[in-house]
Amino acid sequence: MSVEALTWAFNEAPDVRKCCVPVLLGLANHAHANGKGAYPGQKLLAHYARKTVRATQDCLKHLLEDKLIARGDQRHVAYIPADRRPVVYNLAMHRKREVPVDLLPEAEPVSGKAAAVPDMHEEPVQEPAGEPEVEPAPPARPAKVTGLAAFKAARQKLDEKRGAANPPASGTKTCRTHRGQPAHNCTPCKSEALGGVK
């Protein structure tokens, strides 16, 4: 796909018959930037143009007659079997129509007031003296916690959500069977004593 070829087909191609515009756009969609080497099959062009294959063939004939396309170098399709080989076309991108003045981007407005264009040589208008308006700063985001600290914080939240007891303070004796539980108040041991599942 080439933007240059599509731009030419949309805007600059001269004297294109209305019925042939979609086929020309389909060819431009497959052409190189210089407009050469477009070889979409006729079925694909018919699909693009919402036409029958026969109508697409007629459009290609008209485009050739109007010298908007020409047969290109068939070596581009030498790798395709001969019975399925499409025709290579080149777009006549050297032929261009004039764009109407009112469609040019730099054209002045035709109706209504003309937009005021600032004079680049004028001095900038000075603001009256006083306190400058200062926009409030956005609220600061909390610092992102990473690494081991983030893991510990996430683990603590998960334990709180599950209702697990906090790990015992340092210096207290821990349960021999259940690591991290205080020896005098081990929740899993109490559960086992009451007949709970291990």
C-alpha positions in Angstrom: 0.0 0.0 0.0 1.3 3.5 -0.8 0.0 6.7 0.6 1.4 8.6 -2.5 -0.5 6.4 -4.9 -3.7 6.6 -2.9 -3.4 10.4 -2.7 -3.0 10.6 -6.4 -6.0 8.4 -7.1 -8.2 10.3 -4.6 -7.2 13.8 -5.4 -4.9 14.3 -8.5 -5.9 11.7 -11.1 -7.4 13.7 -14.1 -10.6 12.9 -15.9 -11.5 9.6 -14.1 -14.9 8.3 -15.1 -17.1 8.0 -12.0 -17.7 4.3 -12.5 -13.9 3.7 -12.6 -12.9 5.5 -9.4 -13.2 2.5 -7.0 -11.2 0.3 -9.4 -8.5 3.0 -9.6 -8.4 3.2 -5.8 -8.1 -0.6 -5.6 -5.1 -0.5 -7.9 -3.5 2.4 -6.0 -3.9 0.4 -2.8 -1.5 -2.2 -4.3 0.9 0.1 -6.1 4.4 1.2 -4.9 5.1 4.8 -4.0 6.0 5.6 -7.6 2.7 4.1 -8.8 4.3 1.0 -10.4 3.9 -2.7 -9.8 0.2 -3.0 -8.8 -1.1 -6.5 -9.5 -4.3 -7.3 -7.5 -6.4 -9.9 -9.1 -9.7 -9.0 -10.9 -11.8 -10.7 -8.3 -10.1 -8.7 -5.5 -10.6 -5.5 -7.5 -14.3 -6.4 -8.0 -14.6 -7.0 -4.2 -13.0 -3.6 -3.5 -15.3 -1.8 -6.0 -18.5 -3.7 -5.1 -18.8 -4.6 -8.8 -19.0 -7.8 -10.8 -15.8 -9.1 -12.4 -17.1 -8.2 -15.8 -17.8 -4.6 -14.8 -14.3 -4.5 -13.2 -12.8 -5.6 -16.5 -14.7 -2.8 -18.3 -13.3 -0.3 -15.8 -9.8 -1.5 -16.4 -10.3 -1.2 -20.2 -11.6 2.4 -19.7 -8.6 3.3 -17.5 -6.2 1.9 -20.1 -8.0 3.9 -22.8 -7.9 7.1 -20.8 -4.1 6.5 -20.2 -4.6 6.6 -16.4 -3.0 3.1 -16.1 -0.6 1.2 -18.3 0.6 -2.4 -18.4 3.6 -2.8 -16.2 6.6 -5.2 -15.8 5.2 -8.7 -15.8 8.3 -10.0 -14.1 6.7 -8.9 -10.8 4.3 -11.9 -11.1 6.7 -14.5 -12.6 6.5 -16.6 -9.4 2.7 -17.1 -9.7 1.6 -20.0 -11.9 0.7 -18.9 -15.4 -3.0 -19.9 -15.2 -3.5 -17.7 -12.1 -1.1 -14.8 -13.0 -2.7 -11.3 -12.8 -1.7 -8.4 -15.0 0.7 -5.9 -13.6 -0.4 -2.2 -13.9 1.5 1.1 -13.5 -0.5 4.2 -12.5 0.1 7.4 -14.6 1.0 9.4 -11.5 2.8 12.0 -13.7 -0.6 13.1 -15.0 -2.3 15.5 -12.5 -5.3 17.7 -12.5 -5.4 21.1 -10.9 -6.9 21.3 -7.5 -9.5 24.1 -7.2 -8.2 27.2 -5.3 -11.0 27.0 -2.7 -9.9 23.5 -1.8 -6.3 24.4 -1.1 -5.4 24.3 2.6 -3.9 27.8 2.5 -6.9 29.4 0.6 -8.7 32.3 2.3 -12.3 31.8 3.5 -14.8 32.6 0.8 -17.7 33.6 3.0 -18.0 35.0 6.5 -15.4 37.0 8.4 -11.7 36.3 7.7 -9.9 34.8 10.6 -7.6 37.3 12.4 -4.0 36.4 11.8 -1.6 37.7 14.5 1.1 40.0 13.3 4.4 38.4 14.2 6.2 41.7 14.4 3.9 43.2 17.1 5.1 43.3 20.7 3.3 40.8 23.0 0.6 42.3 25.2 1.8 42.7 28.8 -0.3 41.2 31.5 -1.3 43.7 34.2 0.9 43.7 37.3 -0.4 41.7 40.2 -0.2 38.2 41.7 0.2 35.6 39.0 -2.4 32.9 38.9 -0.9 29.6 40.0 -2.6 26.4 39.2 -2.8 24.0 42.1 -0.4 21.1 41.8 -2.0 17.7 41.3 -2.1 15.5 44.4 1.0 13.5 44.8 0.7 9.8 44.3 2.0 7.5 47.0 5.4 6.1 46.3 5.3 2.7 44.5 6.4 -0.1 46.8 8.5 -2.7 45.0 10.5 -5.8 45.8 10.4 -7.5 49.2 8.4 -4.7 50.9 5.6 -5.1 48.3 5.5 -8.8 48.8 5.3 -8.5 52.6 2.6 -5.8 52.3 0.6 -8.0 49.9 1.0 -11.1 52.1 -0.1 -9.1 55.1 -3.3 -7.9 53.3 -4.0 -11.5 52.2 -3.6 -12.7 55.8 -5.9 -10.0 57.1 -8.5 -10.8 54.5 -8.4 -14.5 55.5 -8.5 -13.7 59.2 -5.1 -15.2 59.9 -3.3 -14.2 63.1 -0.4 -11.8 62.9 3.0 -13.4 63.3 4.2 -13.4 66.8 6.4 -10.6 68.0 10.1 -11.3 68.1 11.2 -12.9 71.4 8.1 -15.0 71.9 8.1 -18.8 71.7 6.6 -20.3 68.5 4.7 -23.5 68.0 6.9 -26.5 67.1 4.3 -27.9 64.7 3.0 -24.8 63.1 5.7 -22.3 62.1 4.9 -18.7 62.8 2.2 -19.4 65.4 2.7 -18.4 69.1 3.2 -21.4 71.3 0.7 -20.3 73.9 -2.1 -19.5 71.4 -1.6 -21.7 68.2 -4.9 -21.5 66.2 -4.2 -24.7 64.2 -3.5 -26.7 67.4 -6.7 -25.4 69.0 -8.6 -26.4 65.8 -7.1 -29.9 65.9 -7.9 -30.3 69.6 -11.6 -29.5 68.8 -11.6 -32.1 66.0 -11.0 -29.8 63.0 -9.3 -30.8 59.9 -5.6 -30.5 59.7 
